[in-house]
């Protein structure tokens, strides 16, 4: 039987019916960041309803810290999650099937390792550049989660030249939109990329700044792990021209 896969992110809730590495069907809804977990769980159930009876288990991924079935925010600006929210149990109740819970970057790293760009690589690092920035690490063909699930959260690294803050606050999709707004050009990251495609110098400069910082992150990851491959994903990471800039 197929498996239900759900990703709860800062911009959208994405659901898919999957069979191994094949996506059979998919649906999505915009995440209301201020609504709270109960609303997000209801969105999951609504998205999955057309596939009722076609899956007997679900994999749920979420941005933030995931450990022992519980979920907490690592950066409340992305999604403000209650501390130690029992997401695995609540998702099982909402979906009516057993649930495996994972951090989104960890799950994406493992997915790329077994089904995607990382096939055949013993060691690889995955980095997602999206609403926030996250990642996952594969060493000796095993996912590195760490003692408490914190390993691979590259977007939470503390910039060496800044007091406090997080790396993702200076390069992510949220940062791109905030930087544009500060320059009198309000809009989400998608709108900024569209402006860059039209040749707007301010938009191109903002995107280039983000890409330059992400490139420095990649270099640091290379120095730390020297992986066979670094795989990039996410709505920003896969936006046209962004990876070329990195």
Secondary structure, 3 states (H helix, E strand, C coil): CEEEEEEECCCEEEEEEEECCEEEEEEEEECCCCCCHHHHHHHHHHHHHHHCCCEEEEEEEECCEEECCEEECCCCCCCCCCCCECHHHHHHHHHCCEEEEEEHHHHHHHHHHHHCCCCCCCCEEEEEECCCEEEEEEECCEEECCCCCCCCCHHHCCCCCCCCCCHHHHCCHHHHHHHHHHCCCCCCHHHHHHHHHCCCHHHHHHHHHHHHHHHHHHHHHHHHHCCCEEEEECCCCCCCCHHHHC
